[in-house]
Amino acid sequence: MVSVADMLVVGWRPFLDPLNLHSQWWAFLVPLSFLISVTYRAVRMRDLTGYWRAVGVMTVQIILAMIGLGVAAFIFVEYLIPWLAPMPS
């Protein structure tokens, strides 16, 4: 007998029916930036001495850049756009 859980797993199509994790999108920033750093550093470094240090530095740089871009976008949308193009009252 096939259970309901088996049918749900069989029917799940990752690219067509993605998991509903929109409220936890920020939790994927750290693993994504780490894996990007691992891949990029493995391809671009001639000598692998100091590889993990370079990966760590690049991971932190990516995370800080994303936080900075988020803050800049917030300031732009919340403060600069209303100041540049005020709504008619």
Secondary structure as GFF3:
##gff-version 3
##sequence-region A 1 89
A	DSSP	alpha_helix	4	11	.	.	.	ID=ss1
A	DSSP	three_ten_helix	22	28	.	.	.	ID=ss2
A	DSSP	alpha_helix	29	44	.	.	.	ID=ss3
A	DSSP	alpha_helix	51	75	.	.	.	ID=ss4
A	DSSP	pi_helix	76	80	.	.	.	ID=ss5
A	DSSP	alpha_helix	81	84	.	.	.	ID=ss6
###
